[in-house]
Amino acid sequence: MRLAVTGREGQVAASLLEAGRGCEDVEIVAIGRPQLDLARPGTVIDAIAAAKPDIVVSAAAYTAVDQAEDEPELAFAVNAAGAGEVAQAAARLGVPVIHLSTDYVFDGTKDGPYLETDATAPIGVYGASKLAGEQAVASANPRHLILRTAWLYSPFGKNFAKTMLRLAGDRDEIPVVADQWGNPTSALDIADAILHAAARLHRNEDFAAWGIYHLAGTGETNWSGFARHILDISGGLGGPSARVRDIAATDYPTKARRPANSRLSSAKFASVFGWSAPVLQKSAREVVHRLLSR
């Protein structure tokens, strides 16, 4: 099975490349700039066709949430039009597309985990551009899985876990937002889930359960609680640690608003594909251990 993944440096793309090296029957081909530039639609089809994939994983995106407020045209060019071009390229090749989306398509006002059937209502440019991307993907290729995930962390790229460990290296106390809730999600787990789902699609030509799925970590917490998880694990492994002080989101103003509730129910994905993420403590320990070992 040959997977073409858009992007090279993102957390999911890097995790997939690593996971693919451990699978004898899987080949992962990462495609990025300049060969594939989602802001330049003319590059997309040729770059993906050259990879000759069995399945396309649409992982590349514009992810600068605050900067998107100042660059809406670029955010929509990449996350909406670019995502649609990727899905269309897969359709022309007669293969499915697995597209990564986000909890930011919701406004965060629901009391409880979001289901795939809940109404979307993004509150910022980034979320609006990703929702437009979902719609473009679904329109371009009927054989699509749209996977909404949230609060990604991993040994790769920039992420919350890395930031907490860095700050703990030179601070005794770290203020962290306590009134935003979600499911911290290891990109290593997302890569495992994608490979699991891709294998199902590859061997089952009659697969028909296309559509939107939520795919997030097992276990919910707020940002300050997640910080404590990370730093407790780090301290236990001999790494940096610090006190975490709860603050409100209003005490840490950002240009773009964040959903107060980013919790996602992954029950549908578990039911269809028979895969669930490990518990938070296990996934976080693996990532923290790898970050400290560097």
ROTORFI-837419 format. One line per field, with one value per residue: z negated, x, y negated of N, C-alpha, C in turn. Coordinates in pm, whole numbers, padded with zeros to 5 digits, m for minus. Each point is the difference from the previous one (the first is absolute). Layout:
% ROTORFI-837419
n_w Z; ...
n_u X; ...
n_v Y; ...
ca_w Z; ...
ca_u X; ...
ca_v Y; ...
c_w Z; ...
c_u X; ...
c_v Y; ...
This chain:
% ROTORFI-837419
n_w 00000; 00092; m00100; 00066; m00075; m00007; 00027; m00049; m00040; 00037; m00114; 00071; 00092; m00096; m00071; 00112; 00032; m00128; m00010; 00117; m00062; m00088; 00117; 00011; m00025; m00056; 00100; m00069; 00086; m00056; 00029; 00021; m00048; 00121; m00005; m00126; 00049; m00113; m00013; 00068; 00031; 00089; m00123; m00036; 00110; 00063; m00112; m00016; 00126; m00016; m00112; 00093; m00074; m00100; m00088; m00001; m00079; m00016; m00031; 00112; m00071; 00007; m00098; 00052; m00110; m00071; 00069; m00005; m00117; 00024; 00021; m00001; 00093; m00066; m00115; 00068; 00055; m00117; m00099; 00089; 00079; m00078; m00108; 00062; 00034; m00126; m00048; 00080; m00037; m00126; 00019; 00059; m00107; m00040; m00093; m00121; m00074; m00085; m00042; m00049; m00095; m00056; m00131; 00064; 00059; m00131; m00059; m00044; 00038; 00062; m00075; 00026; 00026; 00100; 00066; 00093; m00062; m00093; m00014; 00112; m00062; 00093; m00091; 00094; 00060; m00090; m00097; 00043; 00010; m00118; m00044; 00063; m00061; m00113; 00024; 00023; m00103; m00075; 00051; m00022; m00113; 00056; 00037; m00105; m00080; m00069; m00051; m00086; m00026; m00112; m00040; 00121; m00037; 00000; 00039; 00092; 00073; 00010; m00131; m00066; 00023; 00120; 00015; m00058; 00068; 00106; m00028; m00025; 00108; 00004; m00036; m00113; 00069; 00053; 00042; m00019; 00115; m00083; 00085; 00059; 00050; m00003; 00109; m00084; 00118; m00022; 00074; m00093; m00087; 00045; 00006; m00118; m00037; 00061; m00044; m00116; 00013; 00038; m00091; m00077; 00038; m00020; m00105; m00022; 00123; m00083; m00060; m00085; m00114; 00116; m00025; m00095; m00060; m00129; m00015; m00128; m00089; m00074; m00054; m00080; 00026; m00084; 00051; m00113; 00010; 00129; m00032; m00098; 00087; 00089; m00089; m00042; 00125; 00041; m00108; 00024; 00119; m00096; 00065; 00072; m00107; m00021; m00085; 00007; 00042; m00047; 00126; 00020; 00101; m00074; m00082; 00107; 00030; 00098; 00117; 00007; m00006; m00113; 00049; m00086; 00090; 00000; m00096; 00050; 00034; m00027; m00056; 00093; m00011; m00132; 00022; 00090; m00062; m00115; m00007; m00115; m00031; m00034; m00129; m00044; m00119; 00068; 00075; m00106; m00073; 00105; 00020; m00128; m00010; 00117; m00044; m00115; 00071; 00058
n_u 00084; m00026; 00044; m00066; 00089; m00093; 00113; 00108; m00026; m00126; m00068; m00112; 00046; 00067; m00113; m00065; 00091; 00002; m00134; 00006; 00105; m00100; m00056; 00018; m00132; 00063; m00026; 00069; m00065; 00089; m00098; 00099; 00017; 00043; 00019; m00046; m00070; m00069; 00088; 00055; m00129; 00072; 00054; m00128; m00069; 00092; 00012; m00130; m00025; 00106; m00070; m00094; m00083; m00017; 00051; m00072; 00098; m00105; 00129; 00049; 00033; m00075; 00089; 00043; m00059; 00092; 00102; m00082; m00015; 00130; m00007; m00124; 00048; 00115; m00063; m00088; 00103; 00063; m00077; m00045; 00048; 00108; m00077; m00081; 00111; 00041; m00122; 00001; 00125; m00037; m00106; 00083; 00071; m00125; 00053; m00015; m00058; 00100; m00093; 00100; m00094; m00086; 00018; 00082; m00057; 00016; m00108; m00007; m00126; 00021; m00094; 00122; 00050; 00064; m00115; 00017; m00114; 00082; m00076; 00060; 00094; 00094; 00092; 00074; 00096; 00087; m00091; m00028; 00131; 00012; m00107; 00045; 00112; m00068; m00067; 00118; 00051; m00109; 00005; 00131; m00017; m00096; 00116; m00059; 00106; m00083; 00122; m00094; 00109; 00071; 00053; 00053; 00070; 00132; 00091; m00092; 00063; m00083; m00001; m00113; 00016; 00048; m00103; m00081; 00060; m00008; m00125; m00026; 00074; m00075; m00113; m00035; m00065; m00101; m00046; m00109; m00062; m00102; m00046; 00091; m00095; 00069; 00035; 00103; 00059; 00059; 00085; 00074; m00098; m00003; 00131; m00002; m00088; 00074; 00109; m00064; m00046; 00121; 00047; m00096; 00026; 00127; m00039; m00078; m00010; m00073; 00105; m00098; 00067; m00007; 00078; m00062; 00119; m00028; 00122; m00022; 00082; 00033; m00096; m00083; 00046; 00046; 00036; m00045; m00108; m00003; 00021; m00086; m00080; 00029; m00015; m00110; m00032; 00026; m00061; m00094; 00028; 00004; m00109; m00014; m00027; m00126; m00033; m00125; m00015; m00121; m00027; m00071; m00077; m00081; 00070; m00031; m00016; m00077; 00058; 00012; m00131; 00008; m00044; m00096; m00073; 00109; m00077; 00056; m00118; 00086; m00121; m00032; 00117; m00013; m00125; 00037; 00106; m00067; 00017; 00066; 00019; 00126; 00000; m00041; 00000; m00048; m00088; m00036; 00002; m00054; m00080; m00035; m00008; m00062; m00076; m00008; m00021; m00057
n_v 00119; m00089; m00077; m00094; m00063; m00094; m00065; m00060; m00124; 00015; m00012; m00005; m00084; m00066; 00006; m00031; m00090; m00033; m00004; m00063; m00054; 00015; m00031; 00131; m00002; m00101; m00083; m00088; m00078; m00081; m00084; m00084; m00122; m00038; 00134; m00006; m00102; 00017; m00098; 00099; m00009; m00068; m00003; 00000; m00006; m00071; m00071; 00003; m00030; m00078; m00011; 00008; m00073; 00085; m00087; m00111; m00042; m00077; m00017; m00051; m00108; m00107; 00001; m00115; 00044; m00063; 00045; 00105; m00062; m00005; 00132; m00049; m00078; m00010; m00022; m00072; m00063; 00012; m00043; m00084; m00095; m00011; 00008; m00085; m00067; 00020; m00026; m00105; m00023; 00029; m00077; m00084; 00033; m00025; m00086; 00053; m00095; m00006; m00084; m00072; m00005; m00083; m00005; m00081; 00104; 00021; m00055; 00126; m00023; 00115; 00054; 00042; 00122; m00056; 00018; 00093; 00028; m00048; m00109; m00035; m00071; m00005; m00034; 00054; m00068; 00044; m00002; m00122; m00020; 00061; m00067; m00109; 00039; 00025; m00112; m00058; 00064; m00017; m00123; 00000; 00071; 00075; 00049; m00057; m00008; m00074; m00013; m00034; m00070; 00008; m00113; m00008; 00105; m00009; 00092; m00035; m00091; m00106; 00017; 00017; 00129; m00027; m00085; 00088; 00094; m00080; m00039; 00128; m00011; m00110; 00063; m00061; m00096; 00070; m00118; 00077; m00016; m00025; m00091; 00075; 00080; 00114; 00067; m00011; m00021; 00116; m00071; 00060; m00028; m00126; 00007; 00059; m00094; m00091; 00059; 00005; m00124; m00043; 00085; m00047; m00124; 00031; 00071; m00106; 00046; 00072; m00054; m00028; 00015; m00063; m00105; m00068; 00001; 00015; m00048; 00021; m00053; 00105; m00070; m00067; m00121; m00093; m00118; m00055; 00078; m00030; m00126; 00020; 00062; m00092; m00097; 00064; 00031; m00123; m00051; 00092; m00054; m00091; m00038; m00110; m00073; m00036; m00097; 00042; m00124; 00029; m00031; m00108; 00039; m00076; 00078; 00073; m00129; 00047; m00018; 00131; 00005; 00069; 00117; m00031; 00065; 00074; 00046; 00110; 00050; 00098; 00010; m00088; m00061; 00010; m00037; m00090; m00051; 00010; m00132; m00001; m00127; 00019; 00033; m00118; 00060; 00104; m00068; m00075; 00113; 00061; m00104; m00015; 00131; m00004; m00098; 00063; 00108; m00105
ca_w 00000; 00016; m00042; 00026; m00107; 00030; m00108; m00051; m00131; m00098; m00101; 00050; 00110; m00056; m00073; 00100; 00060; m00098; m00013; 00123; 00004; m00075; 00063; 00122; 00111; 00016; 00045; m00019; 00081; m00042; 00109; m00051; 00085; 00100; 00093; m00030; m00078; m00001; 00040; 00147; 00041; 00116; m00038; m00083; 00070; 00052; m00110; m00056; 00102; 00010; m00113; 00031; m00128; m00016; m00083; m00026; m00133; 00010; m00134; 00002; m00026; m00063; m00138; m00086; m00036; m00019; 00122; 00100; m00010; 00085; 00132; 00033; 00139; 00005; m00076; 00082; 00119; m00037; m00074; 00072; 00142; 00010; m00042; 00107; 00110; m00039; 00012; 00143; 00057; m00038; 00077; 00138; m00001; m00041; m00133; m00109; m00069; m00145; m00022; m00140; m00034; m00133; m00092; 00016; 00079; m00098; m00078; m00136; m00099; m00039; m00129; 00026; 00120; 00128; 00092; 00139; 00046; m00059; 00091; m00001; m00014; m00034; m00057; 00050; 00140; 00015; m00002; 00119; 00116; m00007; 00033; 00145; 00055; m00011; 00103; 00129; 00010; 00020; 00134; 00104; 00001; m00087; m00083; m00092; m00145; m00060; m00139; m00085; m00120; m00086; m00103; 00039; m00055; 00051; m00005; 00119; 00021; m00115; m00066; m00140; m00087; 00013; m00063; m00146; m00043; 00016; m00103; m00130; m00013; m00059; m00084; m00112; 00011; 00135; 00008; 00112; 00008; m00066; 00036; 00132; m00019; 00122; m00003; 00055; 00099; 00049; 00144; 00019; 00001; 00122; 00108; m00015; 00039; 00145; 00063; m00026; 00089; 00138; 00030; 00019; 00130; 00107; 00019; 00012; 00109; m00019; m00113; 00035; m00112; 00021; m00067; m00106; m00125; m00101; m00037; m00102; m00107; m00104; m00123; 00016; m00103; 00047; 00035; m00119; m00039; 00094; m00037; m00119; 00046; 00068; m00091; m00097; 00069; 00019; m00128; m00037; 00085; m00022; 00087; m00063; m00054; m00054; m00044; 00100; m00060; 00084; 00038; 00094; 00138; 00011; m00053; 00103; 00122; 00131; 00108; 00037; m00109; m00003; m00060; m00142; m00006; 00121; m00019; 00114; m00020; 00106; m00004; 00136; 00059; m00069; 00042; 00140; 00031; m00107; m00054; m00096; m00050; m00138; m00099; 00005; m00073; 00077; 00119; m00042; m00051; 00114; 00064; m00091; m00010; 00121; 00000; m00097; 00045; 00097
ca_u m00084; 00082; m00071; 00060; m00037; 00036; 00078; 00113; 00046; m00107; 00007; m00059; 00083; 00122; m00036; m00030; 00127; 00066; m00077; 00013; 00130; m00010; m00100; 00056; m00094; m00045; 00098; m00049; 00070; m00038; 00013; m00010; 00052; m00075; m00074; m00141; m00024; m00145; m00036; 00016; m00079; 00055; 00103; m00054; m00037; 00120; 00081; m00065; 00001; 00136; 00021; m00072; m00048; m00125; m00082; 00062; m00024; 00006; 00040; 00057; m00100; 00039; m00040; 00030; m00136; m00008; 00044; m00107; m00088; 00060; 00025; m00112; 00007; 00096; m00057; m00102; 00065; 00064; m00086; m00125; 00025; 00107; m00052; m00086; 00085; 00056; m00107; m00030; 00109; m00024; m00115; 00044; 00079; m00089; 00037; m00060; 00077; m00019; 00029; 00007; m00066; 00026; m00107; m00030; m00122; m00107; 00016; 00041; m00103; m00074; 00030; 00028; 00079; m00066; m00021; 00013; m00127; m00025; 00013; 00128; m00012; 00134; 00002; 00120; 00035; 00057; m00108; m00085; 00073; 00003; m00134; m00012; 00079; m00080; m00104; 00065; 00044; m00118; m00054; 00094; 00027; m00096; 00070; 00080; m00011; 00041; 00030; 00018; 00078; 00014; 00104; 00107; 00135; 00082; 00143; 00035; m00060; m00030; m00123; m00016; 00088; 00136; 00005; 00000; 00130; 00097; m00022; 00035; 00146; 00054; m00099; m00053; m00145; m00047; m00145; m00061; m00145; m00073; m00143; m00019; 00005; 00012; 00062; 00136; 00008; 00134; 00008; 00042; m00124; m00073; 00065; m00040; m00140; m00008; 00048; m00103; m00113; 00044; 00006; m00139; m00044; 00078; m00037; m00145; m00046; m00142; m00018; m00098; m00026; 00077; m00056; 00072; 00024; 00083; 00111; 00076; 00055; m00088; 00020; m00020; 00057; 00021; 00140; 00085; 00007; 00090; 00135; 00040; 00031; 00129; 00110; 00010; 00072; 00138; 00068; 00020; 00105; 00122; 00003; m00042; m00135; m00033; m00139; m00092; m00099; m00119; m00045; m00111; 00038; 00005; 00129; 00100; m00073; 00054; m00072; m00112; m00068; 00006; m00120; 00013; m00018; 00049; m00011; m00056; m00030; 00057; m00072; m00034; 00121; 00025; m00101; 00018; 00134; 00052; 00123; m00013; 00129; 00035; m00035; 00086; 00125; 00091; 00046; 00084; 00129; 00084; 00051; 00093; 00122; 00079; 00052; 00108; 00112; 00078
ca_v m00119; m00120; m00119; m00130; m00091; m00138; m00060; 00079; m00045; 00001; 00106; 00124; 00050; 00056; 00123; 00102; 00044; 00087; 00124; 00077; 00070; 00125; 00087; 00057; m00005; m00139; m00098; m00137; m00099; m00135; m00096; m00137; m00106; m00075; 00085; m00017; m00121; m00013; m00136; m00006; 00117; 00069; 00096; 00108; 00123; 00067; 00051; 00118; 00105; 00055; 00091; 00125; 00054; 00075; m00087; m00130; m00056; m00146; m00042; m00134; m00104; m00127; 00025; m00115; m00040; m00144; m00068; 00012; m00116; m00104; 00057; 00088; 00049; 00111; 00113; 00065; 00057; 00126; 00093; 00026; 00030; 00099; 00131; 00048; 00046; 00130; 00099; 00016; 00078; 00140; 00048; 00023; 00124; 00109; 00049; m00075; m00102; m00015; m00142; m00040; m00126; m00055; m00037; m00142; m00020; m00022; m00123; 00034; m00031; 00120; 00060; 00140; 00024; m00020; 00111; m00037; m00056; m00131; m00113; m00071; m00145; m00048; m00135; m00069; 00024; 00134; 00098; m00018; 00051; 00146; 00046; m00011; 00109; 00122; m00004; 00015; 00140; 00083; m00027; 00041; 00143; 00069; 00099; m00080; 00001; m00127; 00032; m00118; 00030; m00117; m00009; 00092; m00009; 00110; m00035; m00075; m00131; m00084; 00043; m00038; 00080; m00054; m00131; 00016; 00051; m00108; m00101; 00057; 00001; m00124; m00065; 00077; 00002; m00029; m00024; 00072; m00019; 00108; 00000; 00060; 00145; 00078; 00133; 00001; 00108; 00027; 00022; 00139; 00079; m00033; 00074; 00140; 00010; m00019; 00124; 00101; m00028; 00015; 00144; 00043; m00049; 00064; 00141; 00013; m00086; m00029; m00091; m00103; m00091; m00123; m00116; m00070; 00072; m00065; 00088; m00073; 00082; 00053; m00075; m00143; m00085; m00136; m00021; 00006; 00140; 00067; m00044; 00074; 00136; m00001; m00033; 00110; 00109; m00046; 00004; 00139; 00056; m00075; m00117; m00127; m00007; m00132; m00015; m00054; m00090; m00015; m00134; m00004; m00034; m00145; m00043; 00031; m00040; 00035; m00067; 00087; 00069; 00146; 00062; 00036; 00145; 00067; 00145; 00072; 00141; 00083; 00128; 00043; 00058; 00126; 00097; 00038; 00049; 00085; m00057; m00110; m00048; 00037; m00102; m00119; 00017; 00085; m00072; m00112; 00050; 00036; m00121; m00069; 00081; m00020; m00137; m00008; 00082; m00078
c_w 00000; m00033; 00038; m00105; 00038; m00121; m00049; m00146; m00109; m00093; 00052; 00112; m00052; m00073; 00096; 00065; m00094; m00011; 00123; 00009; m00075; 00058; 00134; 00121; 00024; 00047; m00012; 00083; m00042; 00113; m00056; 00099; 00038; 00094; m00018; m00093; 00005; 00035; 00151; 00058; 00115; m00033; m00056; 00078; 00049; m00112; m00059; 00100; 00009; m00113; 00020; m00126; 00014; m00080; m00020; m00140; 00009; m00139; m00003; m00019; m00047; m00143; m00096; m00037; m00015; 00127; 00108; m00004; 00087; 00143; 00045; 00142; 00012; m00074; 00083; 00126; m00031; m00055; 00072; 00144; 00015; m00039; 00106; 00118; m00030; 00017; 00146; 00069; m00032; 00082; 00144; 00011; m00040; m00135; m00107; m00054; m00149; m00035; m00148; m00021; m00150; m00082; 00018; 00093; m00091; m00079; m00146; m00107; m00046; m00138; 00020; 00129; 00128; 00078; 00143; 00054; m00058; 00101; m00016; m00009; m00039; m00046; 00043; 00143; 00019; 00004; 00122; 00124; 00000; 00029; 00150; 00069; m00008; 00114; 00139; 00023; 00030; 00139; 00110; 00011; m00093; m00090; m00094; m00145; m00047; m00149; m00077; m00126; m00077; m00091; 00029; m00072; 00044; m00021; 00112; 00000; m00127; m00063; m00149; m00092; 00005; m00071; m00152; m00050; 00012; m00110; m00138; m00021; m00065; m00083; m00113; 00010; 00141; m00005; 00123; m00009; m00055; 00040; 00147; m00013; 00133; m00025; 00057; 00085; 00051; 00151; 00032; 00006; 00126; 00119; m00004; 00046; 00151; 00073; m00018; 00096; 00146; 00040; 00025; 00138; 00114; 00028; 00023; 00106; m00015; m00118; 00041; m00108; 00009; m00079; m00108; m00125; m00094; m00046; m00095; m00109; m00099; m00132; 00024; m00118; 00051; 00026; m00122; m00052; 00089; m00031; m00122; 00035; 00058; m00099; m00111; 00061; 00014; m00131; m00045; 00080; m00015; 00087; m00071; m00049; m00057; m00052; 00115; m00073; 00097; 00028; 00094; 00139; 00018; m00056; 00100; 00135; 00127; 00107; 00041; m00124; 00015; m00056; m00146; m00019; 00134; m00010; 00119; m00038; 00120; 00011; 00139; 00066; m00063; 00046; 00142; 00023; m00111; m00058; m00095; m00049; m00139; m00096; 00003; m00065; 00080; 00120; m00037; m00048; 00116; 00063; m00090; m00010; 00124; 00006; m00096; 00047; 00105; m00068
c_u 00088; m00085; 00081; m00052; 00043; 00066; 00109; 00030; m00107; 00008; m00056; 00083; 00127; m00027; m00032; 00127; 00073; m00072; 00014; 00129; m00004; m00099; 00053; m00092; m00055; 00116; m00063; 00085; m00051; 00029; m00018; 00055; 00146; m00084; m00150; m00015; m00149; m00047; 00016; m00067; 00059; 00104; m00057; m00018; 00123; 00083; m00060; 00000; 00136; 00029; m00068; m00057; m00120; m00101; 00077; m00039; 00025; 00028; 00054; m00110; 00068; m00051; 00030; m00132; m00013; 00036; m00108; m00096; 00050; 00022; m00113; 00007; 00095; m00054; m00103; 00061; 00058; m00102; m00130; 00030; 00108; m00045; m00091; 00079; 00060; m00104; m00035; 00110; m00016; m00115; 00039; 00081; m00084; 00033; m00067; 00092; m00038; 00047; m00005; m00067; 00013; m00126; m00043; m00118; m00120; 00028; 00034; m00103; m00080; 00045; 00019; 00077; m00082; m00009; 00013; m00125; m00031; 00026; 00137; m00025; 00137; m00003; 00124; 00028; 00054; m00110; m00089; 00069; 00005; m00138; m00024; 00081; m00073; m00101; 00060; 00044; m00119; m00058; 00088; 00016; m00098; 00064; 00097; m00027; 00052; 00014; 00025; 00076; 00025; 00122; 00117; 00131; 00077; 00147; 00041; m00065; m00016; m00130; 00005; 00095; 00143; 00013; 00006; 00135; 00107; m00015; 00041; 00151; 00056; m00102; m00042; m00152; m00041; m00151; m00059; m00152; m00073; m00147; m00023; 00026; 00009; 00060; 00141; 00022; 00142; m00003; 00050; m00122; m00082; 00060; m00038; m00145; m00016; 00046; m00102; m00117; 00038; 00007; m00140; m00050; 00068; m00045; m00149; m00051; m00146; m00026; m00092; m00022; 00086; m00063; 00091; 00011; 00078; 00106; 00091; 00046; m00105; 00032; m00012; 00059; 00000; 00150; 00091; 00014; 00094; 00145; 00050; 00034; 00142; 00114; 00015; 00078; 00147; 00078; 00031; 00110; 00132; 00014; m00048; m00144; m00022; m00142; m00083; m00105; m00116; m00028; m00119; 00050; 00012; 00130; 00114; m00063; 00075; m00085; m00123; m00061; 00016; m00130; 00024; m00013; 00042; m00011; m00071; m00026; 00053; m00070; m00031; 00120; 00029; m00096; 00025; 00133; 00061; 00131; m00033; 00138; 00028; m00043; 00104; 00135; 00102; 00056; 00094; 00136; 00093; 00061; 00102; 00133; 00088; 00058; 00116; 00124; 00084; 00103
c_v m00124; m00123; m00124; m00097; m00141; m00064; 00094; m00031; 00005; 00120; 00133; 00058; 00064; 00131; 00112; 00053; 00096; 00134; 00088; 00078; 00132; 00098; 00050; m00018; m00140; m00086; m00138; m00094; m00137; m00099; m00141; m00100; 00027; 00087; m00016; m00119; m00027; m00141; m00020; 00124; 00079; 00104; 00130; 00130; 00075; 00062; 00127; 00115; 00067; 00098; 00135; 00066; 00092; m00081; m00131; m00045; m00151; m00057; m00143; m00104; m00127; 00007; m00115; m00069; m00151; m00077; 00006; m00118; m00115; 00047; 00092; 00055; 00118; 00122; 00074; 00063; 00137; 00100; 00035; 00040; 00108; 00139; 00059; 00053; 00137; 00110; 00026; 00082; 00148; 00058; 00030; 00128; 00120; 00058; m00085; m00108; 00001; m00140; m00034; m00135; m00023; m00024; m00146; m00026; m00021; m00128; 00026; m00027; 00121; 00048; 00150; 00017; m00019; 00131; m00050; m00068; m00138; m00111; m00066; m00150; m00056; m00145; m00078; 00039; 00141; 00106; m00010; 00055; 00152; 00059; m00007; 00110; 00133; 00007; 00019; 00145; 00090; m00017; 00058; 00151; 00072; 00105; m00074; 00039; m00135; 00024; m00130; 00041; m00129; 00013; 00097; m00030; 00123; m00034; m00094; m00139; m00081; 00045; m00031; 00076; m00052; m00134; 00011; 00048; m00108; m00105; 00051; 00005; m00124; m00077; 00092; 00014; m00042; m00026; 00065; m00013; 00121; 00007; 00034; 00150; 00074; 00137; m00011; 00124; 00014; 00023; 00140; 00091; m00026; 00075; 00146; 00021; m00013; 00126; 00112; m00019; 00022; 00146; 00055; m00044; 00076; 00142; 00020; m00097; m00039; m00093; m00115; m00105; m00127; m00114; m00055; 00086; m00091; 00100; m00077; 00095; 00046; m00070; m00148; m00076; m00143; m00020; 00009; 00143; 00078; m00038; 00077; 00145; 00004; m00019; 00103; 00117; m00036; 00007; 00141; 00067; m00075; m00124; m00125; 00007; m00139; 00003; m00059; m00084; m00020; m00147; 00013; m00036; m00150; m00057; 00024; m00033; 00040; m00067; 00079; 00063; 00150; 00056; 00034; 00150; 00060; 00151; 00064; 00144; 00079; 00135; 00052; 00066; 00136; 00107; 00051; 00069; 00086; m00050; m00114; m00038; 00056; m00111; m00111; 00024; 00082; m00074; m00113; 00047; 00036; m00123; m00071; 00076; m00024; m00141; m00014; 00077; m00073; m00089
